[in-house]
């Protein structure tokens, strides 16, 4: 019985590390700072950083709050795989360098593109509000 508990705890720890990395990856892909997320959650930046590094245990409620701030569903954080979005192989070509998309269903690319457009519109609206338009 003790071996089963130890194995179960190792599996849970591995899953949580994966979730913590997913939170960071999604936040970075959306170009959101730790400071912004921390402020939205009512935490210090250091306290939020501890969540992403696994120093602080992530609860279901906190995962839900973080997903709200990041503009994604909690399930998206749990199942996020950056390898499905980018193959992380920079390709040089005349005129510059780009990251090639690979191994991604066209529907996933379309959904990502639509989310990026929505985020762009949200940022434009926020900036317009700040300058008084």
N, C-alpha and C positions, 0 to 999 in steps of 0.2 A: 504494500500500500504506500509506503514511504517513497519508493522509486516512482510510482505513478504521480504522486504529488510533486516531486522534484521535476519530473519531466513536464508536467502541466505548467508549473511555474516558469520553466525555461521557455516553453512555447508562448505563454502570455507575454513574457518579457520581450521576446523576439517580435511579436505582433505589435507591441507598444512602441518599440524602436522604429518599426516600419511606419506606424502612424505618425510619430513625431517627425520623421524625415519627410513624410508626405505633407504635413502641415507646413514645414519650412519650404519645401519645393513649390507648393502651390502659392504660398505667400510671395516667394521670390519671382515666380512666373507672372504673377499679377502686379509685380513691382510695388508691393506694399511693405512698409518698414515694420520692424518689430515695435518701434515706438508707437506707430499708429494703432496696431492691434492692441498693444498694452493699454493705451489710452482708452480705446473703445471698451475694453474689458474692465477698466478701473484698476489696473495693475501697474506696478512700476515696470520699466523695460527689463530690468534684471529678473523680476519675478516671471515675466512672460518668457524670457530667454530660457529660464529653467524648465519651462514646459517643453520647449522645442528640443532641449538637450536631454530630457528625461530625468533631470534632477528633481523635478516635482511631478508627482503622479497625476496623470491626466484622467479626469473623471468624465463620465458620459455628458453631464451637464456642461462642463467646460468645453468639451469637444463640440457640442451643439452651439455654444456661444462663439467659439472660434470660427466654426463653419459659417455662421451668420455674418461675422465681420469680413470673412474672405469671400462671401457671396457664393458659396457652394453648399451642397447638401452634405451632411455628415457621411453618408454612404460614399460620396465622391472622394472624401479624404481617405476613408478606409480602403477603397479600391484603386486609388490613384497609382499609376505607373508611368513615370516620366519617359520610360523607354518606348511607350506607345505613342508618345507625342514627338519626341526627338530621337534621332539615332545618335546624337551628339558627335557626329562626324563632320567637322567643318570642311567645307569644300571651297578651294580657291578657284576663282575664275576671273577672266578679264573683267575689271570693274569692281572687284571686291571679293569678299568672303561671305558665305552664307552657311546656314545649317540645313542639311538636307533632311526632308521629312521621309520617314521610312516605316514600314511595318504598321501603318496606321490605316484603318478603314476610312474610306472617303467620308462616311457619315460622321466619324469622330472628328475628322479635320474640319468638316462643315460646322459641327457643333462648337468646336474650339474657336473657329473664326467668328461665329455669331456671338459667342461670349466675349471675345475680344472687342468686337464692335460695340456691344452693349456697354462694356467697361469704358471704352473710349467716349461714348456719349455721356455716360455718367460723369466722367472726369471733366468733359467740356462744360456740362451744366454746372458742376461745382465751381469751376474756374470763372464762368460767367457770373455766377452769383457773388463770388468774391470781389470781382471788379465792378459790380453794380449794374450789370446789363439786365 
